[in-house]
Amino acid sequence: MPVCEAHPIVMWELTRPCDAHCRNCTAGAPARQDSKEMLQEAYRTVDQIASLTPREFIIAGAGALDPEEVVRIIQYARHHDLDPALAVSPSSKLTAEDIGRLVRHGLTRIVFSIEGSTPRTHYRVHGVAGTFESTLRSLRRAREAGLAVEVSTTITRGNVHDLAGIADLIRPVGISRWNLRFLIPMTASARSEMLVAGEAEDLFPTIDEIRQRESFAVRVIGAPHYRRYRLQRALEAGIDHATVRQWPRVSDTQREVMDSAVDDARGFLFITHAGDVRAGEFLLFSAGNLRYRPLDAIYCSSDLFVALRDPDNLKGRCGRCEFRHICGGSRARALAIKDNIFADDPLCAYQPGNLLPIPTALRQTEVSS
């Protein structure tokens, strides 16, 4: 049985209400909980998250809460040796005072969504006028307050040619990481915005160029085959410069390659506002509810997580792929498009069985012999 990965990335959705109108979002607006009841439940959730000692902890959906409630949750998480990042909704109206207060009470990281280098491109995704300008203001205030700032961008047909422009926009701010999310369509209208496999593959070199050029980190979400792309390039470069007696050491770069992308099968979990635990934000199957079963038990031994960790369950090209142990494809996209959580990822163009090139040194040795 595959072992659960230690220190996962945990994303927790505090609430659902949001006044943005993002095209691919399914958020609703349930009734507001009593503040005391909500905080007590939040504290219990933080207790369980702390038991996993996550390498990253992201809090989303805090926009509908009173700032005092958010401060208390941040404080409680810090007291449990957690370093939460706050993912801010596109319509958030954070003031300099709000940001300063969060910093004083322990917040060190914040995440903003920017979907284009111009208001028009940004609004195409989020649908609310004014969010482009307000996000940039809040982003600069956060940096001035000393917060580490991350930017998330969902890659669609509407902004795929604007990545260089977005990079130019966020570079002067001094962000720490750019999260590039490949669209997983959750609504029928969003399917037409998703790239096809060849377009995603053609985009990987551009992402790699940005990653190598910029001072901020770049992480791909929703396209774990970016790991395959990077490992292929590393192997090809190493083999091309290898000698017969000195082969490239793949293990030197494997951890960095694995960390360059996030998948929805291993090392990640998403907790909904209702306590349901999922393997990804857009993978809508629940593995259990932490109100009734401990979070660590759900993550390590629930049927869903155990099945997702086993590459032998993969079907189609993903099941035959020699990179299935480091990639595995997007299970959320397979479910959304093919209605089969173990089907091959429709965003991947790779055909299993492609052989890596023979090193030049070996070819020369064969000729001379």
TIDOVEX-631524 format. One record per residue (C-alpha): chain; x, z, y. Coordinates in Angstrom, 2 decimals. Last residue first. Layout:
N
<node 'A'; <X; Z; Y>>;
...
REM end
This chain:
369
<node 'A'; <34.16; -31.59; -0.33>>;
<node 'A'; <34.60; -32.78; 3.23>>;
<node 'A'; <30.94; -33.80; 3.51>>;
<node 'A'; <29.62; -30.48; 2.13>>;
<node 'A'; <31.86; -28.49; 4.50>>;
<node 'A'; <30.69; -30.54; 7.48>>;
<node 'A'; <27.06; -29.86; 6.55>>;
<node 'A'; <27.86; -26.17; 6.22>>;
<node 'A'; <29.44; -25.96; 9.66>>;
<node 'A'; <26.53; -27.84; 11.23>>;
<node 'A'; <24.13; -25.21; 9.92>>;
<node 'A'; <21.19; -26.61; 7.90>>;
<node 'A'; <18.03; -26.79; 9.99>>;
<node 'A'; <15.16; -24.41; 9.23>>;
<node 'A'; <12.60; -25.66; 6.74>>;
<node 'A'; <8.95; -26.09; 7.65>>;
<node 'A'; <6.97; -24.62; 4.74>>;
<node 'A'; <4.03; -23.29; 6.71>>;
<node 'A'; <2.60; -25.56; 9.43>>;
<node 'A'; <2.70; -23.92; 12.86>>;
<node 'A'; <-0.01; -24.87; 15.35>>;
<node 'A'; <-1.37; -21.34; 15.91>>;
<node 'A'; <-4.43; -20.84; 18.14>>;
<node 'A'; <-6.88; -21.24; 15.24>>;
<node 'A'; <-5.48; -18.08; 13.60>>;
<node 'A'; <-5.91; -18.39; 9.83>>;
<node 'A'; <-8.83; -16.59; 8.25>>;
<node 'A'; <-8.61; -12.87; 7.42>>;
<node 'A'; <-11.26; -11.59; 9.87>>;
<node 'A'; <-13.63; -14.37; 8.94>>;
<node 'A'; <-16.26; -15.54; 11.45>>;
<node 'A'; <-14.12; -18.60; 12.16>>;
<node 'A'; <-13.90; -18.44; 15.95>>;
<node 'A'; <-14.44; -14.77; 16.82>>;
<node 'A'; <-13.16; -13.41; 13.50>>;
<node 'A'; <-10.01; -15.53; 13.52>>;
<node 'A'; <-9.55; -14.65; 17.20>>;
<node 'A'; <-9.74; -10.91; 16.45>>;
<node 'A'; <-7.41; -11.23; 13.46>>;
<node 'A'; <-4.75; -12.81; 15.64>>;
<node 'A'; <-2.02; -14.19; 13.43>>;
<node 'A'; <-0.09; -12.29; 10.75>>;
<node 'A'; <3.11; -12.30; 12.75>>;
<node 'A'; <6.08; -10.40; 11.33>>;
<node 'A'; <5.00; -10.27; 7.68>>;
<node 'A'; <3.17; -13.61; 7.90>>;
<node 'A'; <6.32; -15.51; 8.90>>;
<node 'A'; <6.64; -17.41; 5.60>>;
<node 'A'; <3.09; -18.67; 6.12>>;
<node 'A'; <0.87; -19.22; 3.09>>;
<node 'A'; <-1.74; -16.58; 4.01>>;
<node 'A'; <-1.62; -17.56; 7.68>>;
<node 'A'; <-2.20; -21.20; 6.71>>;
<node 'A'; <-5.41; -20.35; 4.90>>;
<node 'A'; <-6.16; -16.73; 4.04>>;
<node 'A'; <-4.56; -13.38; 4.80>>;
<node 'A'; <-5.23; -10.50; 2.40>>;
<node 'A'; <-1.67; -10.59; 1.00>>;
<node 'A'; <-0.46; -9.70; 4.50>>;
<node 'A'; <-1.66; -6.10; 3.95>>;
<node 'A'; <-1.85; -4.25; 7.27>>;
<node 'A'; <-5.37; -5.51; 7.98>>;
<node 'A'; <-6.68; -4.12; 4.69>>;
<node 'A'; <-5.27; -0.65; 5.35>>;
<node 'A'; <-6.65; -0.67; 8.90>>;
<node 'A'; <-10.14; -1.63; 7.74>>;
<node 'A'; <-10.33; 0.66; 4.71>>;
<node 'A'; <-9.34; 3.72; 6.74>>;
<node 'A'; <-6.06; 5.34; 5.70>>;
<node 'A'; <-3.49; 5.46; 8.49>>;
<node 'A'; <-5.51; 4.87; 11.66>>;
<node 'A'; <-8.70; 6.58; 10.51>>;
<node 'A'; <-6.79; 9.56; 9.13>>;
<node 'A'; <-4.79; 9.91; 12.36>>;
<node 'A'; <-8.00; 9.79; 14.40>>;
<node 'A'; <-9.66; 12.62; 12.50>>;
<node 'A'; <-13.16; 11.79; 11.21>>;
<node 'A'; <-16.57; 12.56; 12.72>>;
<node 'A'; <-16.06; 12.36; 16.49>>;
<node 'A'; <-13.10; 10.10; 15.82>>;
<node 'A'; <-15.43; 7.33; 14.69>>;
<node 'A'; <-14.48; 4.95; 11.91>>;
<node 'A'; <-12.77; 1.61; 11.31>>;
<node 'A'; <-15.13; -0.13; 13.73>>;
<node 'A'; <-15.28; -3.93; 13.63>>;
<node 'A'; <-15.30; -5.49; 17.12>>;
<node 'A'; <-11.80; -6.91; 17.19>>;
<node 'A'; <-11.62; -7.62; 20.92>>;
<node 'A'; <-9.83; -4.41; 21.98>>;
<node 'A'; <-7.93; -4.31; 18.72>>;
<node 'A'; <-7.70; -2.36; 15.46>>;
<node 'A'; <-10.86; -0.45; 16.31>>;
<node 'A'; <-11.75; 3.23; 16.55>>;
<node 'A'; <-15.28; 4.17; 17.63>>;
<node 'A'; <-15.37; 7.19; 19.93>>;
<node 'A'; <-18.31; 6.11; 22.10>>;
<node 'A'; <-16.10; 5.11; 25.05>>;
<node 'A'; <-14.19; 2.90; 22.63>>;
<node 'A'; <-10.81; 3.70; 21.09>>;
<node 'A'; <-8.42; 0.78; 20.54>>;
<node 'A'; <-5.55; 0.84; 18.07>>;
<node 'A'; <-2.17; -0.84; 17.86>>;
<node 'A'; <0.83; -0.69; 15.52>>;
<node 'A'; <-0.42; -3.22; 13.02>>;
<node 'A'; <-3.40; -5.57; 12.80>>;
<node 'A'; <-4.45; -6.46; 16.32>>;
<node 'A'; <-1.17; -7.97; 17.48>>;
<node 'A'; <1.18; -7.21; 20.37>>;
<node 'A'; <4.09; -9.48; 21.28>>;
<node 'A'; <7.62; -9.02; 22.64>>;
<node 'A'; <8.00; -5.75; 20.69>>;
<node 'A'; <8.51; -7.62; 17.41>>;
<node 'A'; <11.18; -9.84; 18.97>>;
<node 'A'; <13.02; -6.80; 20.36>>;
<node 'A'; <12.89; -5.15; 16.96>>;
<node 'A'; <14.15; -8.31; 15.21>>;
<node 'A'; <17.05; -9.01; 17.58>>;
<node 'A'; <19.99; -7.32; 15.81>>;
<node 'A'; <18.23; -7.66; 12.44>>;
<node 'A'; <18.73; -11.44; 12.57>>;
<node 'A'; <22.50; -11.09; 12.20>>;
<node 'A'; <23.72; -14.68; 12.36>>;
<node 'A'; <25.95; -15.89; 9.52>>;
<node 'A'; <29.71; -15.65; 9.63>>;
<node 'A'; <31.71; -17.01; 6.67>>;
<node 'A'; <30.41; -20.58; 6.71>>;
<node 'A'; <30.43; -20.63; 10.46>>;
<node 'A'; <27.41; -20.09; 12.66>>;
<node 'A'; <26.79; -21.62; 16.06>>;
<node 'A'; <23.85; -23.81; 15.01>>;
<node 'A'; <22.67; -21.07; 12.68>>;
<node 'A'; <22.43; -18.56; 15.49>>;
<node 'A'; <20.56; -20.90; 17.81>>;
<node 'A'; <18.19; -21.96; 15.04>>;
<node 'A'; <17.60; -18.38; 13.96>>;
<node 'A'; <16.95; -17.18; 17.51>>;
<node 'A'; <14.61; -20.11; 18.21>>;
<node 'A'; <12.69; -19.49; 14.99>>;
<node 'A'; <12.53; -15.77; 15.76>>;
<node 'A'; <11.12; -16.52; 19.20>>;
<node 'A'; <8.44; -18.88; 17.89>>;
<node 'A'; <7.48; -16.51; 15.08>>;
<node 'A'; <7.16; -13.65; 17.57>>;
<node 'A'; <5.00; -15.93; 19.75>>;
<node 'A'; <2.88; -16.13; 16.61>>;
<node 'A'; <1.50; -12.75; 17.66>>;
<node 'A'; <-0.77; -14.50; 20.18>>;
<node 'A'; <-3.33; -11.97; 21.42>>;
<node 'A'; <-0.91; -10.17; 23.73>>;
<node 'A'; <2.43; -11.54; 24.92>>;
<node 'A'; <4.87; -9.24; 26.69>>;
<node 'A'; <7.20; -10.11; 29.57>>;
<node 'A'; <9.66; -7.60; 30.98>>;
<node 'A'; <10.55; -7.65; 34.68>>;
<node 'A'; <13.91; -8.91; 35.97>>;
<node 'A'; <12.86; -12.54; 35.62>>;
<node 'A'; <14.81; -15.46; 34.22>>;
<node 'A'; <14.86; -14.82; 30.47>>;
<node 'A'; <11.18; -13.88; 30.28>>;
<node 'A'; <10.17; -16.75; 32.57>>;
<node 'A'; <12.01; -19.24; 30.34>>;
<node 'A'; <10.43; -17.70; 27.25>>;
<node 'A'; <6.97; -18.03; 28.76>>;
<node 'A'; <7.64; -21.69; 29.56>>;
<node 'A'; <8.99; -22.27; 26.04>>;
<node 'A'; <5.81; -20.66; 24.61>>;
<node 'A'; <3.44; -22.89; 26.58>>;
<node 'A'; <3.83; -25.94; 24.32>>;
<node 'A'; <2.83; -23.78; 21.33>>;
<node 'A'; <-0.27; -22.59; 23.18>>;
<node 'A'; <-1.20; -26.17; 24.09>>;
<node 'A'; <-0.77; -27.30; 20.50>>;
<node 'A'; <-3.05; -24.55; 19.20>>;
<node 'A'; <-5.93; -25.17; 21.60>>;
<node 'A'; <-6.31; -23.17; 24.80>>;
<node 'A'; <-9.43; -21.07; 25.31>>;
<node 'A'; <-11.62; -21.73; 28.36>>;
<node 'A'; <-14.21; -23.74; 26.39>>;
<node 'A'; <-14.72; -20.74; 24.15>>;
<node 'A'; <-15.58; -18.48; 27.10>>;
<node 'A'; <-19.14; -19.81; 27.45>>;
<node 'A'; <-19.99; -18.70; 23.91>>;
<node 'A'; <-18.89; -15.15; 24.61>>;
<node 'A'; <-16.10; -13.04; 23.12>>;
<node 'A'; <-13.41; -15.69; 23.37>>;
<node 'A'; <-9.93; -14.33; 22.58>>;
<node 'A'; <-7.86; -15.53; 25.51>>;
<node 'A'; <-4.08; -15.29; 25.31>>;
<node 'A'; <-3.04; -12.19; 27.24>>;
<node 'A'; <0.21; -12.32; 29.16>>;
<node 'A'; <1.33; -8.80; 30.05>>;
<node 'A'; <3.86; -8.81; 32.89>>;
<node 'A'; <6.11; -5.76; 32.98>>;
<node 'A'; <8.00; -3.53; 35.41>>;
<node 'A'; <6.67; -4.89; 38.70>>;
<node 'A'; <8.95; -5.24; 41.72>>;
<node 'A'; <6.49; -6.43; 44.35>>;
<node 'A'; <8.63; -9.46; 45.20>>;
<node 'A'; <8.11; -10.93; 41.70>>;
<node 'A'; <4.31; -10.67; 41.62>>;
<node 'A'; <3.46; -13.80; 43.61>>;
<node 'A'; <6.30; -15.98; 42.33>>;
<node 'A'; <5.34; -15.09; 38.74>>;
<node 'A'; <1.72; -15.97; 39.56>>;
<node 'A'; <2.85; -19.37; 40.85>>;
<node 'A'; <4.96; -20.01; 37.75>>;
<node 'A'; <1.96; -19.09; 35.58>>;
<node 'A'; <-0.39; -21.44; 37.45>>;
<node 'A'; <-0.60; -24.27; 34.92>>;
<node 'A'; <-2.37; -22.06; 32.38>>;
<node 'A'; <-4.72; -20.77; 35.09>>;
<node 'A'; <-8.11; -22.38; 34.50>>;
<node 'A'; <-7.47; -23.42; 30.93>>;
<node 'A'; <-7.09; -19.74; 30.12>>;
<node 'A'; <-4.28; -17.18; 29.96>>;
<node 'A'; <-5.48; -13.65; 30.69>>;
<node 'A'; <-3.06; -12.01; 33.11>>;
<node 'A'; <-2.02; -8.36; 33.09>>;
<node 'A'; <0.30; -6.87; 35.71>>;
<node 'A'; <2.31; -3.70; 35.19>>;
<node 'A'; <3.41; -1.28; 37.90>>;
<node 'A'; <5.77; 1.68; 37.58>>;
<node 'A'; <4.52; 4.10; 40.23>>;
<node 'A'; <6.72; 5.19; 43.14>>;
<node 'A'; <4.03; 5.56; 45.81>>;
<node 'A'; <5.22; 2.36; 47.48>>;
<node 'A'; <4.77; 0.58; 44.15>>;
<node 'A'; <1.20; 1.84; 43.88>>;
<node 'A'; <0.43; 0.84; 47.45>>;
<node 'A'; <1.70; -2.68; 46.73>>;
<node 'A'; <-0.59; -3.00; 43.70>>;
<node 'A'; <-3.53; -1.57; 45.60>>;
<node 'A'; <-3.16; -4.18; 48.33>>;
<node 'A'; <-2.71; -6.98; 45.79>>;
<node 'A'; <-5.82; -5.85; 43.91>>;
<node 'A'; <-7.87; -5.67; 47.12>>;
<node 'A'; <-6.90; -9.24; 48.07>>;
<node 'A'; <-7.78; -10.73; 44.69>>;
<node 'A'; <-10.89; -8.57; 44.25>>;
<node 'A'; <-12.48; -9.84; 47.48>>;
<node 'A'; <-15.08; -12.06; 45.86>>;
<node 'A'; <-16.20; -10.99; 42.39>>;
<node 'A'; <-16.23; -13.44; 39.48>>;
<node 'A'; <-13.34; -12.02; 37.50>>;
<node 'A'; <-12.08; -15.18; 35.81>>;
<node 'A'; <-12.79; -17.92; 38.36>>;
<node 'A'; <-12.20; -15.32; 41.06>>;
<node 'A'; <-8.45; -15.30; 40.31>>;
<node 'A'; <-8.14; -19.09; 40.52>>;
<node 'A'; <-9.94; -19.21; 43.87>>;
<node 'A'; <-8.11; -16.17; 45.28>>;
<node 'A'; <-4.73; -17.82; 44.72>>;
<node 'A'; <-1.76; -17.03; 42.45>>;
<node 'A'; <-4.08; -16.53; 39.52>>;
<node 'A'; <-5.53; -14.04; 37.05>>;
<node 'A'; <-4.15; -10.77; 38.39>>;
<node 'A'; <-5.22; -7.66; 36.50>>;
<node 'A'; <-3.57; -4.35; 37.45>>;
<node 'A'; <-1.85; -1.73; 35.27>>;
<node 'A'; <-0.59; 1.67; 36.43>>;
<node 'A'; <2.30; 3.84; 35.31>>;
<node 'A'; <3.67; 7.28; 36.28>>;
<node 'A'; <0.56; 9.46; 36.62>>;
<node 'A'; <1.45; 13.16; 36.69>>;
<node 'A'; <-0.76; 15.03; 39.12>>;
<node 'A'; <1.13; 14.10; 42.28>>;
<node 'A'; <1.01; 10.46; 41.26>>;
<node 'A'; <-2.76; 10.53; 40.84>>;
<node 'A'; <-3.12; 12.12; 44.28>>;
<node 'A'; <-0.94; 9.51; 45.90>>;
<node 'A'; <-2.95; 6.72; 44.31>>;
<node 'A'; <-6.26; 8.13; 45.55>>;
<node 'A'; <-4.85; 8.68; 49.06>>;
<node 'A'; <-3.53; 5.10; 49.21>>;
<node 'A'; <-7.03; 3.96; 48.36>>;
<node 'A'; <-8.10; 2.49; 45.05>>;
<node 'A'; <-11.02; 0.10; 45.40>>;
<node 'A'; <-11.34; -1.03; 41.80>>;
<node 'A'; <-13.13; -4.34; 41.29>>;
<node 'A'; <-10.53; -5.76; 38.91>>;
<node 'A'; <-10.58; -2.57; 36.82>>;
<node 'A'; <-7.44; -0.42; 36.81>>;
<node 'A'; <-5.50; 0.22; 33.61>>;
<node 'A'; <-4.03; 3.71; 34.00>>;
<node 'A'; <-0.87; 4.32; 32.00>>;
<node 'A'; <-0.63; 7.60; 30.15>>;
<node 'A'; <2.62; 9.45; 29.51>>;
<node 'A'; <1.73; 11.96; 26.81>>;
<node 'A'; <3.53; 15.28; 26.34>>;
<node 'A'; <0.28; 17.19; 25.75>>;
<node 'A'; <0.37; 18.69; 29.25>>;
<node 'A'; <0.64; 15.12; 30.54>>;
<node 'A'; <-2.63; 14.23; 28.81>>;
<node 'A'; <-4.41; 17.18; 30.40>>;
<node 'A'; <-3.13; 16.24; 33.84>>;
<node 'A'; <-4.26; 12.63; 33.43>>;
<node 'A'; <-7.70; 13.81; 32.26>>;
<node 'A'; <-8.00; 16.18; 35.24>>;
<node 'A'; <-6.95; 13.46; 37.70>>;
<node 'A'; <-9.51; 11.02; 36.26>>;
<node 'A'; <-12.27; 13.61; 36.68>>;
<node 'A'; <-11.22; 14.28; 40.28>>;
<node 'A'; <-11.30; 10.54; 41.01>>;
<node 'A'; <-15.00; 10.48; 40.00>>;
<node 'A'; <-15.50; 8.15; 37.10>>;
<node 'A'; <-16.82; 4.58; 37.12>>;
<node 'A'; <-13.35; 3.09; 37.53>>;
<node 'A'; <-11.89; 4.91; 34.53>>;
<node 'A'; <-12.52; 2.07; 32.10>>;
<node 'A'; <-9.02; 1.91; 30.72>>;
<node 'A'; <-6.46; 4.56; 29.73>>;
<node 'A'; <-3.29; 3.21; 28.15>>;
<node 'A'; <-0.99; 5.21; 25.86>>;
<node 'A'; <2.30; 3.74; 24.72>>;
<node 'A'; <4.80; 4.92; 22.11>>;
<node 'A'; <1.98; 6.98; 20.62>>;
<node 'A'; <2.67; 10.50; 19.33>>;
<node 'A'; <-0.20; 10.15; 16.79>>;
<node 'A'; <-1.30; 13.79; 17.21>>;
<node 'A'; <-1.43; 13.21; 20.97>>;
<node 'A'; <-4.32; 10.78; 20.48>>;
<node 'A'; <-6.29; 13.49; 18.71>>;
<node 'A'; <-5.84; 16.04; 21.49>>;
<node 'A'; <-6.60; 13.33; 24.08>>;
<node 'A'; <-9.94; 12.71; 22.36>>;
<node 'A'; <-10.82; 16.40; 22.44>>;
<node 'A'; <-9.96; 16.50; 26.15>>;
<node 'A'; <-12.19; 13.49; 26.81>>;
<node 'A'; <-15.07; 15.16; 24.98>>;
<node 'A'; <-14.73; 18.22; 27.17>>;
<node 'A'; <-14.45; 16.03; 30.26>>;
<node 'A'; <-17.62; 14.09; 29.45>>;
<node 'A'; <-19.63; 17.24; 28.79>>;
<node 'A'; <-18.53; 18.76; 32.10>>;
<node 'A'; <-19.29; 15.55; 34.03>>;
<node 'A'; <-22.71; 14.93; 32.44>>;
<node 'A'; <-22.63; 11.48; 30.96>>;
<node 'A'; <-23.60; 8.38; 32.95>>;
<node 'A'; <-26.13; 6.11; 31.24>>;
<node 'A'; <-24.75; 2.95; 29.72>>;
<node 'A'; <-23.59; 0.01; 31.86>>;
<node 'A'; <-22.40; -2.86; 29.73>>;
<node 'A'; <-19.05; -4.41; 29.06>>;
<node 'A'; <-19.01; -7.68; 27.11>>;
<node 'A'; <-16.19; -9.32; 29.07>>;
<node 'A'; <-15.14; -12.96; 28.78>>;
<node 'A'; <-16.47; -14.20; 32.11>>;
<node 'A'; <-15.46; -11.15; 34.12>>;
<node 'A'; <-18.31; -9.99; 36.34>>;
<node 'A'; <-16.88; -6.91; 38.04>>;
<node 'A'; <-19.14; -3.93; 38.69>>;
<node 'A'; <-17.98; -1.96; 35.67>>;
<node 'A'; <-19.75; 0.60; 33.45>>;
<node 'A'; <-18.15; 1.08; 30.02>>;
<node 'A'; <-16.39; 4.45; 30.12>>;
<node 'A'; <-13.11; 6.03; 28.97>>;
<node 'A'; <-11.82; 3.05; 27.01>>;
<node 'A'; <-8.68; 4.26; 25.25>>;
<node 'A'; <-5.74; 2.05; 24.36>>;
<node 'A'; <-3.21; 3.44; 21.89>>;
<node 'A'; <0.09; 1.72; 21.08>>;
<node 'A'; <1.28; 3.07; 17.75>>;
<node 'A'; <3.95; 5.75; 17.16>>;
<node 'A'; <4.43; 5.26; 13.41>>;
<node 'A'; <3.34; 2.09; 11.65>>;
<node 'A'; <0.89; 2.70; 8.84>>;
<node 'A'; <2.43; 2.14; 5.40>>;
<node 'A'; <1.42; -0.95; 3.43>>;
<node 'A'; <0.00; 0.00; 0.00>>;
REM end
